[in-house]
Every structure is written in C-alpha cells, then in structure tokens.
C-alpha cells in the first residue's frame, strides 16, 4: 500500500509535468493572425534577436521555445535576411520560411489603375516604401522609356501586367522592369510605325482616356477617332473620366463628380479646356493603346456609355446625343 507521502509526491509530480506540458503547448501553439504580417530579418540578426522580433510583432508567443526548436531543427544559422510576408505561425512553418529566404511577390497592375493606386498596391505588398512611385521623375527612365522625356510624372507609363519583385526592392529596380515591359507594349501597339517621343506620349494620354471611358476594342477605335476629330475641329473633348481625375486629385475611387466640377476650370477639365489633358489619367491596357494608334474613322461626333450595361452609343448630332443621354444615363 502506497504511503501518504508517496501519493503527495506523485500528485505534485503529475501537476508539475502537466503544467509544463500545458505551458509548452501554449508557448509553441500557432498564433491567430488577422492578416499577413510583413517581417524583416536584417543582415547579421541572430536567432534570438529574430525570435524577439517575432514575439514583438505578436507572431509567436515564446522567443525561448522558438529558439530551442530552431536549434534542434538544425537551422540555427540558416535564416536569411530580407522581408517576409508571414501568414503561418507554427514554429515548423516559420523555421522553414526563414530558412528558404525571401520569396518573390506576384503583383498585378490592372488596366485603369492610377499611379496612386499602383503606389498603394506595391507598398502594401512591401515591395517599395509608400509614395515611392509618386516622387520619381520620369526622365530617370528615359533610356528604357521613350515617352518619359515629355512626361510630368509616371501616370499612364506603367503597363498593366503581372510582375514579380522581392519585398524591399528599390523603386529604381521596380520601375526599370516595368518601363522595359511598357516599351515592348508600345512596340506592339505601333506595329512598327515610327513616332516621335511626343507623339507616343500623346497616344498614351488618348489610350488612358479610352481605358476609363469604353469597354470593347472596336468601340475604343471609334472613340479614338472621335477624340482626334474633335481636336481637329477645335471642340472640347468633354470626357467625364478626365474631369473626375482632376477633381478627385488623382484618388479617383474616393469621390464622385458634382455639377460644379464640370464648370470649375482645371488642367483636366476637358469641358472648359480644349485638347488633351496634360498627362494620362490611368494605365491603359494593350487594347486601349492599339486603339489610340489605330483609330476608326466614323460619321460620329458624340458618344456615351450606358451606366448599367456599359454599352457605348454613338451619335452624329448633339440633338441625337442629348436624346440618348436621357435614355441611357439613368
């Protein structure tokens, strides 16, 4: 029969072991992250400093247990410097991720995005610091970007596509890659025909207007023809998307136009000013670029897009156009 003293010792032992197991289980259990966390491993950081950093960002609970598990995993000196997007918080996954090193991030520039949209997207992905693209002068890219000689900023010059970059890249590295791709898109759109740099830039401006105004390639060609015809006749372009861009200070998705916006003069108000706006208003797709370089002549001078279906309707006279406005602009 067990003595009372032995039973007490056994109970204490069980409690201690159970408590240790519970603490260890909690310390090594995955933390629930509401969203991925960008974490930086600096050159020269040891495992203990990295573990403390992970704990400070609430990615792990115990720096000590993480360091111990890293030691027994055999990856104690394998962690590579760079920026990581961490969504998994199990010790095993974290050790594997940090041992592999930073992975390239896939990022997609969607047709119609503004420069500000792209800057926000790239900074949220941790590729470059916020506002990096907004402050770059296009002339630094002129060796890889023909229209950059005349551009005031990078608006419209960053071709929509899916790219891969490392987090923490320099803006110059990112822009050089995109500029080279943009130059290829221009070569496709021009189909080998020669243009001056100024002409190329003007075509990109037209393409950006088409991108925001019209959906199908065939309609874009007709609208491009209307734009060039209006310029030749000395008529204002009266393009709402350009007015929106100017009135909303390039943050197009954050505001709506009022009647007063159409009356207030500004660089992008194509109702009060004739000719093209001074810069593109968005990044145009290849279809929009091709349409700008290959417009379709037509008898039309007016167009509008149905606010529900997006279908474009064309008119020869203002009276015809005004009638369609009452029908389709609901």
N, C-alpha and C positions, 0 to 999 in steps of 0.2 A: 504494500500500500504506500502511495506517494506521501511524503511528508508535506506538511503545510508550507514549509519554507520552499521546497522544490516547486510546488504549484505556483507560488507567488513569483518565483524567478522565471518560470516558464511563461507566465502571463505577461510579465514585463518584457521578456524577450520577443514574444509574439507581437506585442504592441509596438515595440521599437522597430522590428522588421517591417511590420505592416505600415507604420508611419513613414519609414524610409522609402518603401516602395511607392506609397501614395505621393510623397513629395517628389520622388524621382519621376513618377509618371506625369505629374503636373508640370514639372520643370522641362520635360522633354516633349510634351504634347504640342501639336500644332496650334498656332495662334490663328484666330479667325480674322482675316484681313478684309475690310470692306471693299478695298480696291487695291490694285497692284502698287507697290512702293518702289520708287527709284532709289537705289542704294549704291554708294560709291566706295570702292576699295582703292585707297591711294597707294601709290608705289612705296614699298617699304613697310606697309602695315603688317604687323604680326597677327597670329590667330586671336590672341587675347584682345587686342585693340579692335579687331573686326567683330569679335563676339560682343564686346561692349557697345559697339556702334549698332549692331543688330538689335540689341536689347533696348538701347535708347530710342530706336525707331519703332519699338513695340513689335518687332518681327519674331523675336524669341523671348522666352521668359528668363532663362538662366544662362548667362555667359559662361559660367563654370562648367556646367554639364555639356554645353556645346563644344567647349574647348577639349574636354575629356573625350567626347565621342569623336571629334576630329582627329585627335591623337591616335586613338585605336583604329580609326578608319585607314590610316596610312597616308592621309592627305594633309598632314600638318604643315607642310611647307609648299603646298601646291596652289594656293589661292592666288589668282591673277588680278592685277589692278584693272580698274575700269568701272563703268556704270552698268548696273544690273537692274532689270525690272523683275521684282520678286513678287510672285503671287502664291507660291507654295512655301509653307513654313515648317515642314517636317525637317528634322536635323539631316536625315539622309538626303533629301532633295536639295537642301541648301548647300551641303558639302559638295554634292555633285555639280551644282550650278556654278559655284565659286571656283571649282577646280577646272571646269571647262573653259572659263574665261568669258568675257563679254560676247554676246551674240549680236549679229546684225539685226536691225529693226526694219520690218517692212512698213512702208508708209505710202499712202496713195493720195496724190493730188487729184481731186475730182474736177472735171470741167466746170467752169463757172465760179470756182473759188477765187476770192480776192487775195491780195498779198497778205493782208492782215489775217485772213482765215488760215493761210498756209503757215504763217509765222506761229500762230497759236497751236496748230496741229503739230508742227515739228518740235516746239518747246514742250508741249505736253508729253510727247514721246521721249523727252530727254535727249533729243539729238543735238539741239543747239539751245543756248540761252534765249529767254523770251526777248522779243523785239530785235533780234539779231538781223533779220532779213529787212526790216524796215529802215535800217540806218545805212545799209550798204549802197554805195554809189555804183550804178551800172557800168561805168567806164572801166572799173577794175576787171570786168569780164569781157572786155571788147575783143580780146584775142579769140574767144570761143563764142561770141555772141555779136553778130553783125549789127542788129538794131540798137545795141546797148550804147552806141556812140551818141544817139539822139535821145535816149530815154531819160526821164527825170528821176524815175525810180524803177524798181523791178516789177511793178504791176504788169501783168499780162505776159511776162517773159519767162515764166516758169511753167514749162509744158506739163499738162496733166499726164500722169503715168504712175506706175508703182515702182518705188525706189527702195533700195536697201542701204542703210547707213548704220554706223556704230553710234551708240549714245556717247555724248561728249565730243562729237566731231566739231571741227571748226566751221564757221559759216562759209569760209572760202572753199573748203573741200566739198561741202554740200552743193554750193552754187555752181562750182565748176562742173560737177557731174550733171546737174540739171541743165546748165547752159549748153553743154555739148549735145544733150538729148534734144533740146529745143532747136538747135541749129539743124539737126537731122530732120525734124518735123518741118522746118521751113523749106528744106531742100525737096521734101516730098510734095509739099503744097505748091511750090513754084513750078514743079515739073521741068526743072532745068532752065527755065526762063530767067534772064538776068534782070535784077532790080538794084537800085541804089539803096544804101542803108536807110535813108529817109523814107523811101517808098516802102521798104519792108516794115518799118515801124508803123507807118500809116495803115498798112494792111492788117497788122496785128490789132490796131485800135478798132478797125472795122470788124474784124473777127470776134473781138471781145463783145462788141455790141450785138452781133448776131447770136453769140452764145447765150446771152441773157434774154434775148427777145424771141427767138424762133427755135423750133424743135427739129424738124426734118431737114436733111441736107438740101433737098430740092427747094424747099421754102427759103432756106438760108441763101441760096443762089439768087432767087428772085429779090429778096430783101436787100441783098448786097447791090444788085442792080439799081434798086430804088434809092439807096443811100448815095451812090455815085451820081445818079441822075439829079437828085435834089441839090447836091453840092454844085454840080454844073449849072443848075438853074438859079443858084443863089438863094435857095429856100432853106430855112432851118430844118434840121433833121427831125426834131420833135420826138426824141427817143426817151421814153419814160425811165428805162433802166439807167441811163446816164444821169438823169436828174436825181434819181434815187441814190446813186453812188455819191454824188456831190453833196446832197442834202444830209445824208446819214454819216458823213465824214468817214467813208470807206467801210464802216461797220454796217453793211447792207442788211444783214439779218436782224438788226436790233431796232429798226424803226420803220415807220410807214410814211408815205408821202401825204401831204395836205395840199389843198388848192393853192395856198400861199407859196409853197415850194416851187410851183411851176412859174410863178410870177417873179420870184426873187432871183435876180441875176447872179450868175456864178460861172466859174470855169467849165462846169459840167452841165450847165443848164442849156440843153440843145433846143429849147423853146425861145430863149432870149438871145442866143448866140448862133451864128451860122458856122458851118464847117464842122470838122471833127472835134471831139473833146481833146484836151492836151495829152492825155495818156489813155492806155487801155483801162477798162473798168473791171476786168476779171481775166483769168487764164482760159483762153479758148481751146476747144478740142481741135483735133486734126480736121474734122469735117468743117468746122467753122473757119479754120484757116484756108482750107481748099476753096470754100465758097467765096471768101474775101478775094482770093486771087483769080477765081473763075466765076464771076457774076453772070447771071442770066438776064438778058435784056427782056423787057416786057412793056406793055402799054400802061402799066400801073404806076401810080404816084403815091398811093396810100396803102397802108396795111394795118391790121390789128390781130391780136390773138385772143381767142375765146378764153375767158378767165376760168372756165370749168374744164374744157376738153384740151385746151392748148392749140387747137386748130387755128391756122392762120388764114385770114380772109383778106383779099386784095380788092382795091377799088381804083378806078380811073379818075374819078372826080371827088371833090370834097363832099358834095351833097350825098353821093353814094356812100362814101366813107362814114359820114355823120349818121346816116340811117343804120348802118351796120353796127355802129357804136351803141346805139340804143337797143339793138337786139342782142349783141354778144357780150358787151361789157356790163354784166349784171352785178 
